[in-house]
Amino acid sequence: MARNLAPDRHHNRRLMPYNLDLIPLGAAIILITGAVSSLAVPRHAFWPPPDMTGWQSRLFRLLFRIMVAGLLVTSLWHLWQQGWAISPGRGIAAGLLLISGFAIAFFATGRLGWDAAFGAKQGLKTDGLFAYSRNPIYLATWFGLVGWGLLVPDPVVIAILAVWGGLYVVAVFLEERWLAETYGADFAAYRKVTPRFL
């Protein structure tokens, strides 16, 4: 009697070969550990990096790229293995959150400047979306992450998304401290008139 070796698309989570989905999760955990360390012990300046050419900046960019690229591969693997296992309404809501969240985040990052988004000192941005929120990139990304999680409800994907979201919570406080030190009175005035989120 022949056995059916095809994966059960709706009940079993089939692991990626060699557990490769743990690589982006590991990168995310290292990122948030470095960020929390920087928050708790300011002299451990992992984020924002003290120097754009230093090891902290290079390591942060490398780990962030591994996390995002690995998350994308893991998500595609899950969708390939499990199929489209969500309702059409959930798919539409997830797609709207994912696309609009990341579109706004990319737009705001472009307006801020990609190097500034990774810690370069390029001046305090207070116009455009930054006139309504001090953190429009993080805020929009959180909406995108929720959409991604609704679209790909895989445990490892959800774990990576949760760590990424947590990293951005810690980053808000790290960047506020850095902006206060770097831009002083200008940041204090901006902080008084512009909310942290909305």
Disulfide bonds with the S-S distance in Angstrom:
none
